[in-house]
Amino acid sequence: MKARASLDGTDSVTWFAGTVHAWEPTGAHRPLFGFEGYNVARAIEVDGGFDLLTREAVFYTDLGSGEVLEKWDNPLTGESVAVVPVWNDPVSFPLRLEGPRPVVLSTTSLGDEVCFNQDIFLAYPSPLPRAEFPTSSQDDLYKAVELFQFFTPEAALRDSSVVSAPARVTWTRLAPWLPWMGMADRPGTLVYHGRGKKLGGVAELPARILAAVEGKPEFLTAPTELTMPSETSWTYFKKLAAKGEVTP
């Protein structure tokens, strides 16, 4: 919790950026766009562990300029599509040392640093069934892999006076085409590769990210209580479709 958030219950901001690649069954691959965003987190100590309460905003970016994309020209289809950012509110986790799903993190000593890694394999019924979302959903079963690594100084972890340890993070994700890409009938996978670090607060976020969040002030602070389930790009897209703001 010292690496991921702060033991005193205040907000912690982790910024990250990287590239999203297309990987097709033939082995063909190419970068499609970048991504840049952040997670704002609050750790609340409870009996047996912590509730990790977070929100995250992520924006897809132009590979050349790094500017946030509102429209994207798809090189795989030749079509121009509207880009839907990631507005995940909340993304929260009840973390307990014991119980039906105890939290167990693998650790690796790297001299002065410790690396915590989380290897998350997901498979559950898709929020976007193919019958209802024929152009947005590749499968009725959502399958993805999320691979995280957090690097933090061991001295900060052992120092009882430190409530928030510095941390760097890497993230790799294998997942279906995003719903807004309109590529549900095309075989293939997205591969995300990113890295980032804990900041001193939202004021340290890049100006283009702060500008993109303008109008959604709730994303500048973490939640204050645990609510479930977490939002995902798929559930958020479904909400937009229900309001007629995107095409299923």
C-alpha positions as CSV (number, residue, x, y, z in Angstrom):
1,M,0.0,0.0,0.0
2,K,2.9,2.4,0.6
3,A,4.1,1.8,-3.0
4,R,0.7,1.8,-4.6
5,A,-1.0,4.6,-2.5
6,S,-0.4,6.2,1.0
7,L,-1.0,4.8,4.5
8,D,-2.4,8.1,5.7
9,G,-5.5,7.9,3.5
10,T,-4.6,10.8,1.3
11,D,-4.7,10.7,-2.5
12,S,-1.9,9.3,-4.6
13,V,-1.5,9.9,-8.3
14,T,0.2,7.5,-10.7
15,W,0.8,8.8,-14.2
16,F,1.5,6.4,-17.1
17,A,2.0,6.4,-20.9
18,G,2.8,4.0,-23.7
19,T,1.8,2.5,-27.0
20,V,-1.0,0.3,-28.3
21,H,-0.2,-2.2,-31.0
22,A,-2.3,-4.4,-33.2
23,W,-1.3,-8.0,-33.4
24,E,-3.1,-10.1,-36.0
25,P,-3.3,-14.0,-36.3
26,T,-0.9,-13.9,-39.3
27,G,1.8,-12.4,-37.0
28,A,1.4,-8.9,-38.6
29,H,1.8,-6.1,-36.1
30,R,1.9,-2.4,-36.0
31,P,1.5,0.5,-33.6
32,L,-1.9,2.1,-33.7
33,F,-1.8,5.0,-31.2
34,G,-0.4,6.0,-27.9
35,F,-2.0,6.3,-24.5
36,E,-1.5,8.6,-21.6
37,G,-3.4,8.9,-18.3
38,Y,-3.4,8.5,-14.6
39,N,-4.9,6.7,-11.7
40,V,-5.8,8.6,-8.5
41,A,-6.0,6.3,-5.5
42,R,-6.9,6.3,-1.8
43,A,-6.1,3.4,0.6
44,I,-8.4,3.0,3.5
45,E,-7.3,0.6,6.3
46,V,-10.1,-1.8,7.4
47,D,-10.2,-5.0,9.4
48,G,-7.9,-7.5,7.7
49,G,-6.5,-5.2,5.1
50,F,-7.3,-2.2,3.0
51,D,-9.9,-0.9,0.5
52,L,-8.1,0.6,-2.5
53,L,-10.4,3.2,-3.9
54,T,-9.4,4.7,-7.3
55,R,-10.5,6.5,-10.4
56,E,-8.6,6.5,-13.7
57,A,-8.7,8.6,-16.9
58,V,-6.8,7.5,-19.9
59,F,-6.6,9.2,-23.3
60,Y,-5.5,7.7,-26.7
61,T,-2.9,9.9,-28.4
62,D,-1.3,10.5,-31.8
63,L,1.8,8.5,-32.3
64,G,3.7,11.5,-33.6
65,S,2.6,14.5,-31.7
66,G,1.3,12.9,-28.5
67,E,-1.8,15.0,-28.7
68,V,-5.1,13.5,-27.4
69,L,-7.1,12.0,-30.2
70,E,-10.8,12.7,-30.7
71,K,-10.9,11.1,-34.1
72,W,-8.7,8.3,-35.4
73,D,-8.0,7.2,-38.9
74,N,-7.8,3.4,-38.7
75,P,-4.9,2.1,-40.9
76,L,-6.3,-1.4,-40.8
77,T,-9.8,-0.5,-42.2
78,G,-9.4,2.9,-43.8
79,E,-12.2,4.2,-41.7
80,S,-12.3,7.3,-39.4
81,V,-13.9,6.7,-36.0
82,A,-14.6,8.7,-32.9
83,V,-12.3,7.9,-30.0
84,V,-13.8,7.1,-26.6
85,P,-11.4,7.9,-23.7
86,V,-11.2,5.7,-20.6
87,W,-13.3,7.2,-17.8
88,N,-13.3,4.5,-15.2
89,D,-15.1,5.5,-12.0
90,P,-14.7,3.7,-9.8
91,V,-11.8,1.1,-10.0
92,S,-11.8,-0.2,-6.5
93,F,-10.6,-3.3,-4.7
94,P,-11.1,-4.8,-1.3
95,L,-7.7,-6.1,-0.4
96,R,-7.5,-8.7,2.4
97,L,-4.7,-10.9,3.7
98,E,-7.2,-13.7,4.5
99,G,-10.5,-14.9,3.3
100,P,-11.8,-16.5,0.0
101,R,-9.6,-14.3,-2.2
102,P,-6.5,-13.3,-0.2
103,V,-4.1,-10.9,-1.8
104,V,-0.7,-12.5,-2.6
105,L,1.9,-10.5,-4.5
106,S,5.1,-11.9,-5.9
107,T,8.2,-9.9,-5.0
108,T,11.7,-9.7,-6.4
109,S,14.7,-8.1,-4.7
110,L,16.6,-5.8,-7.0
111,G,19.3,-4.6,-4.7
112,D,18.1,-1.3,-3.3
113,E,14.7,-1.8,-4.9
114,V,11.8,-4.3,-4.5
115,C,9.6,-5.2,-7.4
116,F,6.0,-6.3,-6.8
117,N,4.3,-7.9,-9.7
118,Q,0.7,-8.7,-10.4
119,D,-0.2,-11.1,-13.3
120,I,-3.9,-10.9,-13.9
121,F,-5.7,-13.2,-16.3
122,L,-9.4,-12.2,-16.9
123,A,-12.2,-14.2,-18.4
124,Y,-15.9,-13.4,-17.8
125,P,-19.1,-12.8,-19.7
126,S,-18.7,-9.7,-21.8
127,P,-20.8,-6.7,-20.9
128,L,-21.2,-6.3,-24.7
129,P,-22.8,-9.5,-26.0
130,R,-22.2,-10.0,-29.7
131,A,-26.0,-10.2,-30.5
132,E,-26.5,-6.7,-29.1
133,F,-23.1,-5.2,-30.2
134,P,-22.2,-6.9,-33.4
135,T,-19.6,-4.3,-34.6
136,S,-18.2,-3.6,-31.1
137,S,-17.6,-7.0,-29.4
138,Q,-15.4,-9.7,-30.7
139,D,-16.7,-12.4,-28.3
140,D,-19.3,-13.1,-25.7
141,L,-16.5,-14.0,-23.3
142,Y,-14.2,-11.1,-22.4
143,K,-10.6,-12.3,-22.2
144,A,-7.6,-10.2,-21.3
145,V,-4.2,-10.3,-19.6
146,E,-3.0,-7.4,-17.3
147,L,0.7,-7.6,-16.2
148,F,1.8,-5.0,-13.7
149,Q,5.2,-4.4,-12.0
150,F,5.8,-1.8,-9.3
151,F,9.4,-0.8,-8.3
152,T,10.0,0.9,-5.0
153,P,13.0,1.6,-2.7
154,E,13.2,-1.1,0.0
155,A,14.4,1.6,2.5
156,A,11.1,3.5,2.1
157,L,9.1,0.3,2.7
158,R,11.0,-0.5,5.9
159,D,11.0,3.1,7.2
160,S,7.9,3.4,9.5
161,S,8.0,7.2,9.2
162,V,7.3,7.0,5.4
163,V,3.6,6.7,4.6
164,S,3.9,6.9,0.8
165,A,6.9,5.3,-1.0
166,P,8.1,6.4,-4.4
167,A,7.2,4.0,-7.1
168,R,7.7,3.3,-10.8
169,V,5.3,1.1,-12.7
170,T,5.2,-1.0,-15.9
171,W,2.0,-2.3,-17.5
172,T,1.5,-4.8,-20.3
173,R,-2.0,-5.6,-21.5
174,L,-3.4,-8.1,-24.1
175,A,-7.1,-7.4,-24.9
176,P,-9.7,-7.4,-27.7
177,W,-10.1,-4.5,-30.1
178,L,-11.7,-1.6,-28.3
179,P,-15.4,-1.3,-28.8
180,W,-15.2,2.1,-30.5
181,M,-12.8,0.7,-33.1
182,G,-15.7,-1.1,-34.9
183,M,-13.6,-4.1,-35.7
184,A,-15.5,-6.9,-34.0
185,D,-15.4,-9.2,-37.1
186,R,-11.7,-8.8,-37.7
187,P,-9.5,-11.4,-35.8
188,G,-6.7,-9.8,-33.7
189,T,-5.5,-8.5,-30.4
190,L,-4.4,-5.2,-28.9
191,V,-1.1,-5.2,-27.0
192,Y,-0.5,-2.3,-24.6
193,H,3.0,-1.5,-23.4
194,G,3.4,1.3,-20.9
195,R,5.3,2.7,-18.0
196,G,4.9,5.4,-15.4
197,K,5.5,6.7,-11.9
198,K,3.9,8.0,-8.8
199,L,3.6,11.8,-8.8
200,G,3.4,14.3,-6.0
201,G,-0.3,15.1,-6.9
202,V,-2.6,16.0,-9.8
203,A,-0.8,19.3,-10.2
204,E,2.2,17.4,-11.6
205,L,0.2,15.9,-14.5
206,P,1.1,17.1,-18.0
207,A,-0.9,20.1,-19.1
208,R,-2.5,18.2,-22.0
209,I,-3.9,15.6,-19.5
210,L,-5.2,18.3,-17.2
211,A,-6.9,20.0,-20.1
212,A,-8.5,16.7,-21.2
213,V,-9.9,16.1,-17.7
214,E,-11.4,19.7,-17.5
215,G,-15.1,19.4,-17.0
216,K,-14.8,16.2,-15.0
217,P,-13.5,17.5,-11.7
218,E,-14.4,14.2,-9.9
219,F,-11.5,12.6,-11.7
220,L,-9.0,14.8,-9.8
221,T,-9.7,13.0,-6.5
222,A,-10.1,9.4,-5.4
223,P,-13.4,8.0,-4.1
224,T,-14.0,8.1,-0.4
225,E,-15.9,4.8,0.1
226,L,-15.9,1.3,-1.5
227,T,-18.4,0.8,-4.3
228,M,-18.6,-2.2,-6.6
229,P,-18.3,-3.2,-9.4
230,S,-15.6,-1.3,-11.1
231,E,-16.1,0.5,-14.3
232,T,-14.3,-0.7,-17.5
233,S,-14.0,0.5,-21.1
234,W,-16.7,-2.1,-22.0
235,T,-19.2,-1.1,-19.3
236,Y,-18.7,2.6,-20.0
237,F,-19.2,2.0,-23.7
238,K,-22.5,0.2,-22.9
239,K,-23.7,3.2,-21.0
240,L,-22.8,5.5,-23.9
241,A,-24.7,3.2,-26.3
242,A,-27.8,3.2,-24.0
243,K,-27.8,7.1,-24.3
244,G,-27.3,6.9,-28.1
245,E,-23.9,8.5,-27.9
246,V,-22.1,5.6,-29.7
247,T,-23.2,3.0,-32.2
248,P,-23.3,-0.6,-31.0
